[in-house]
Amino acid sequence: MARFHGSITVSALPRQWFETFVADLYEVLETARVVDGAVVTEIGEIEGVRLVKGRHLATGARYRLEGDGEADDDSTSELVVSRWSRRRESSVEFISSDGDGTASGVLRFDSATRPRNFTMAGRYQGSGRLRQMSWKGSADIERWWEQVSEAGAKRAKPPLTARLSHSLVSLKLAIAAEPADDGRWSIDVTLVVRGRLWARPVGALASLFGGFALRRLFKRGLDDVRREWEDNVPALVREDPLYAVGKVLIPP
C-alpha cells in the first residue's frame, strides 16, 4: 500500500455565488428550445449536443454528444435523462464507446434549489480482465460548506471521496477542507493506492523503487490543480453567475 498526502491553499468560492450558478444553470437548460435536434438556450446553441429521442429533459430523453469530427468513426457518446427535478434529485446516465470498450455510468445531483449531494458511479468494460475497471465518487456539498466555515471541521468525514477499482489495483481519494487565515481555503488531499492480493508483491516493488517519483507526480498534480483554480475561479466569481453558465455551456 502507498499513501500520499498533500495540501494546497486556494481562493474561496462563495456559497451564494455557487448556489446561484446552479439555479441559473437549471433555468437556462429548462427554458431551452430544441430546433431540429439542436439544443438552443437563451445564450446560444449548445454545440455538440443533439436530442435524438424523447422530449427535452423529460424522463427517457436521449442526447447524442458529437465530437469535432477528428474522433474515430466507431466512437459514440450519449446521455439519457433518468429523472429531472429542480427541487429533488436529477439523474443522468451516460454511455460512451470507442470500438474497443464501453464506459457507462450515472450522475446524480440533489437539488438545484439547495445543492446537497453529487454522486457518480460507472465502469469501463474492454476486452480482457485487465481492461475492466469501475469507479464511484461523491460530494457532500453541505458538509463541504460546514468545513470551510468552521476551523477544525476537516477532521470529520471528508466531504469529497472517490474510488477506482481494477483487477490489479484500487485507488481511494479523500478531500477535506478548512478556512485559511486569509479567508481562503486550505484543502487536504489523501490518495491511497492498494494492490490486489495476488498483485501485492509487484506493487510492493513498484512502491519501493518508484515511490519518490509517484510522490513527485502527486505533488505536481496538486500544484497544477491550484494553478488552474487560481487562474480561473477568482476572475469568474467576480462576474454574474449567469455569465459563468454561458462559459460552461458555450465555451468561447
Secondary structure, DSSP 8 states (H G I E B T S, - for coil): -EEEEEEEEE----HHHHHHHHHHHHHHHHT-EEETTEEEETTEEEEEEEEEESSTTSTT-EEEE---S-S-TT-EEEEEEEE--SSSEEEEEEEEE-SSEEEEEEEEEE-SSS--EEEEEEEEEESSGGGEEEEEEEEEHHHHHHHHHSTTGGGS--SEEEEEEESSEEEEEEEEEEE-TTSSEEEEEEEEEEE-GGGHHHHHHHHHHHHHHHHHHHHHHHHHHHHHHHHHHHHHHTS-HHHHHHHHHS--
